Amino acid sequence: MDATVTRVEYDLRVDSDSVGGRALLTIDVLREGWTRVQIPAGLMVRDARLDGQPVSLVEGPPAHVLLARAGRSVLTLDIVIPLASSAGTESITLPASPSPISRATLVLPKSGVDLSLTGGFIAEHAEAANESRWTTFGRPNQPMTLRWKRRVDDRRAEQPLRLRARVTEIVGLGEDTCLIAASVRVEVVQGLARDVMVALPAGLVVDEVNGATVGDWETIGGSLRVRLLEPVATEASFVVQGEARAAREGSIAVPLMRIPSAERETGGVAVDVVGAGEIGERQARGLEPADPMELGDLVANRESPSMIAFRLRPLAGTETRSLTVTVARYAPQAVLIANVEEARYRALMSEDGRLLIDARYAVRNNQRSFLKVTMPAGSTVWSAEVGGRAIRPGVAAANTVLLPLDKGHGGAEAPTFVVELVYVQRIEPWIDKPDQGRAHLDLPELDLPVSRTGLELHYSPRFRVEPQPGSFRVESDPGPFAEALRQPIAAIARDAGERDKRAAAGLQGLVDRFRNEPAGRMVLGSLPVHVSFPPFGPSIFMASELTAEARAPSVDLAFKRTRK
């Protein structure tokens, strides 16, 4: 966009058969050089000046003016607008403009005239002995039509006010507050409505009142007074928003807004429970059960499974109407979850193809009984621990082990505990290769998703290692993110030793049983032991996020022998 019209102002005066005056266009040019700016279509221009200097307009369509410099300029147009007359009503139409502000001042050389407007609103009206003046504002990209005719004495202002009302209300019952939004539409049957009185339920605090015809509002005692911009002879509508204190559960009286002056009051009310809960019994008076979709957009856009709705019976605004509901709340329950919050691997890789890996997993679980781990090919499990307890893993299939998991209690958040595996693996030796080569490292495959994975790789100082692009990236080790993994391994071992000392009282009985029972002398599989990881040589740290379940992470490395 090279230029924009930011403001259009019309200063018009009505003659016998035409309307003359001037139009001021405020133009902002955003770049240097020649720029074409379109003027509102349909204007009959007699003279044009740019910042006080004469300027020529380029005929269209559409008509436009050429500007040679950047910045703000004011284009003044001397214009004439045709005047249309029909059935005693005269009118003019101002063309649409993209300007966000369109202002028009119209002067008529007579008094006793009523003006109506489409495409905008009337801001000011002043009337003298032989002159009437109006100030109006239009909407962007919409033509503004002004119609006027001689004022006819309207006896409706002298007649008593009679009206009908439609109130559609939605109520949200929270833990300790009740949020209310009500759409009020008033239909005037007789007389003129200058304001609307709304009866408020006890304890309701009005936060906001919105509406195109709302001028001002105030709360007086237990009522809300909404003043309109001008007297209304047809209908007016607005939206009231407020809140009130309410009980958390049990029997709750739903606050209802009323229009006491309405001869007939219709509409509906919808009630919803915010949070974990539902509505049980309900007692309605002056209301009938309905579907929420029948109450209009205000309710239909917020429909929820716990919402109930009622339709207002056609009654006078002073007739008794009430609604009481019984709310039952539920205690929040923990969601079933099984997830590895963080996996940390420490690997020691030797030149002759032997790999020692210490794998530690921070697991949060209240759903699964076992963790299925598919080990890399050629690996042997040395030890396994769950929650600091040495265990003997079960064998499910080839290269697959099962580890029993701790479960959180129902109704509480599952705690995080540590699962640890130490295993060795045979890989292709580096020493048998030339000065450089590539290596591929597979890590265990879990049947649970892993949120974050960290790998600390130690290798021979006689080689230089460079990770290849993949799911892992090289970064400095920030330490474990999971709280359960921040406890040092040595401290875990000490805690396990203390537990062993506390269990020493029953150790002699187990020894005697082992000696006396022949079947007890045979032990299948390897005994669970704790293996301390020996960090040695240079190391690099790599990290990865969001590993899906049943997917084995892997790392590709490029190595090269260093020369001394």
Beta strands, then each sheet from edge to edge (+ up, - down):
strand 1: 3-14
strand 2: 18-29
strand 3: 35-38
strand 4: 44-50
strand 5: 53-54
strand 6: 64-67
strand 7: 71-82
strand 8: 84-86
strand 9: 89-94
strand 10: 101-108
strand 11: 113-118
strand 12: 120-127
strand 13: 132-138
strand 14: 144-150
strand 15: 162-173
strand 16: 177-190
strand 17: 193-199
strand 18: 205-210
strand 19: 214-220
strand 20: 223-232
strand 21: 235-245
strand 22: 250-253
strand 23: 262-273
strand 24: 277-285
strand 25: 287-290
strand 26: 308-312
strand 27: 322-329
strand 28: 338-349
strand 29: 354-365
strand 30: 370-374
strand 31: 379-386
strand 32: 389-391
strand 33: 394-397
strand 34: 400-404
strand 35: 416-426
strand 36: 436-442
strand 37: 445-446
strand 38: 450-458
strand 39: 463-467
strand 40: 473-474
strand 41: 539-547
strand 42: 554-561
sheet 1: 5+ 4- 7+ 2- 1+ 10+ 13- 12+
sheet 2: 3+ 6-
sheet 3: 8+ 9- 14+ 11-
sheet 4: 18+ 21- 16+ 15- 23- 26+ 25-
sheet 5: 17+ 20- 19+
sheet 6: 22+ 27- 24+
sheet 7: 32+ 31- 35+ 29- 28+ 38+ 41- 40+
sheet 8: 33+ 34- 30+ 37-
sheet 9: 36+ 42- 39+
end
